[in-house]
Amino acid sequence: MLYWAVIFLIVAIIAGAFGFLGVAGLATEIAKILFVVFLIIFVISLIGGFRGKR
């Protein structure tokens, strides 16, 4: 999931450099959403890992 967020971030940077503002904005929003989803899943995994050891 983090991999895809980074890929969309790179696409946004490249598109922004070439002036494709619509594509850059869309890729940036997708990267943000994927990063937030990754963080939520990561926190859930951490909490589940701590509970499993006890």
MODELLER restraints for C-alpha pairs under 7 A, 6 or more apart:
rsr = mdl.restraints
at = mdl.atoms
rsr.add(forms.Gaussian(group=physical.xy_distance, feature=features.Distance(at['CA:1:A'], at['CA:34:A']), mean=6.53, stdev=0.5))
rsr.add(forms.Gaussian(group=physical.xy_distance, feature=features.Distance(at['CA:1:A'], at['CA:38:A']), mean=5.84, stdev=0.5))
rsr.add(forms.Gaussian(group=physical.xy_distance, feature=features.Distance(at['CA:2:A'], at['CA:35:A']), mean=6.11, stdev=0.5))
rsr.add(forms.Gaussian(group=physical.xy_distance, feature=features.Distance(at['CA:2:A'], at['CA:38:A']), mean=6.05, stdev=0.5))
rsr.add(forms.Gaussian(group=physical.xy_distance, feature=features.Distance(at['CA:5:A'], at['CA:31:A']), mean=4.31, stdev=0.5))
rsr.add(forms.Gaussian(group=physical.xy_distance, feature=features.Distance(at['CA:5:A'], at['CA:34:A']), mean=5.31, stdev=0.5))
rsr.add(forms.Gaussian(group=physical.xy_distance, feature=features.Distance(at['CA:5:A'], at['CA:35:A']), mean=5.61, stdev=0.5))
rsr.add(forms.Gaussian(group=physical.xy_distance, feature=features.Distance(at['CA:6:A'], at['CA:31:A']), mean=6.78, stdev=0.5))
rsr.add(forms.Gaussian(group=physical.xy_distance, feature=features.Distance(at['CA:8:A'], at['CA:27:A']), mean=5.25, stdev=0.5))
rsr.add(forms.Gaussian(group=physical.xy_distance, feature=features.Distance(at['CA:8:A'], at['CA:28:A']), mean=6.59, stdev=0.5))
rsr.add(forms.Gaussian(group=physical.xy_distance, feature=features.Distance(at['CA:8:A'], at['CA:30:A']), mean=6.71, stdev=0.5))
rsr.add(forms.Gaussian(group=physical.xy_distance, feature=features.Distance(at['CA:8:A'], at['CA:31:A']), mean=5.14, stdev=0.5))
rsr.add(forms.Gaussian(group=physical.xy_distance, feature=features.Distance(at['CA:9:A'], at['CA:27:A']), mean=6.52, stdev=0.5))
rsr.add(forms.Gaussian(group=physical.xy_distance, feature=features.Distance(at['CA:9:A'], at['CA:28:A']), mean=5.77, stdev=0.5))
rsr.add(forms.Gaussian(group=physical.xy_distance, feature=features.Distance(at['CA:9:A'], at['CA:31:A']), mean=5.54, stdev=0.5))
rsr.add(forms.Gaussian(group=physical.xy_distance, feature=features.Distance(at['CA:11:A'], at['CA:27:A']), mean=6.48, stdev=0.5))
rsr.add(forms.Gaussian(group=physical.xy_distance, feature=features.Distance(at['CA:12:A'], at['CA:23:A']), mean=6.93, stdev=0.5))
rsr.add(forms.Gaussian(group=physical.xy_distance, feature=features.Distance(at['CA:12:A'], at['CA:24:A']), mean=4.09, stdev=0.5))
rsr.add(forms.Gaussian(group=physical.xy_distance, feature=features.Distance(at['CA:12:A'], at['CA:25:A']), mean=6.79, stdev=0.5))
rsr.add(forms.Gaussian(group=physical.xy_distance, feature=features.Distance(at['CA:12:A'], at['CA:27:A']), mean=5.05, stdev=0.5))
rsr.add(forms.Gaussian(group=physical.xy_distance, feature=features.Distance(at['CA:12:A'], at['CA:28:A']), mean=5.49, stdev=0.5))
rsr.add(forms.Gaussian(group=physical.xy_distance, feature=features.Distance(at['CA:13:A'], at['CA:24:A']), mean=6.74, stdev=0.5))
rsr.add(forms.Gaussian(group=physical.xy_distance, feature=features.Distance(at['CA:15:A'], at['CA:21:A']), mean=6.85, stdev=0.5))
rsr.add(forms.Gaussian(group=physical.xy_distance, feature=features.Distance(at['CA:15:A'], at['CA:23:A']), mean=6.34, stdev=0.5))
rsr.add(forms.Gaussian(group=physical.xy_distance, feature=features.Distance(at['CA:15:A'], at['CA:24:A']), mean=5.06, stdev=0.5))
rsr.add(forms.Gaussian(group=physical.xy_distance, feature=features.Distance(at['CA:16:A'], at['CA:24:A']), mean=5.24, stdev=0.5))
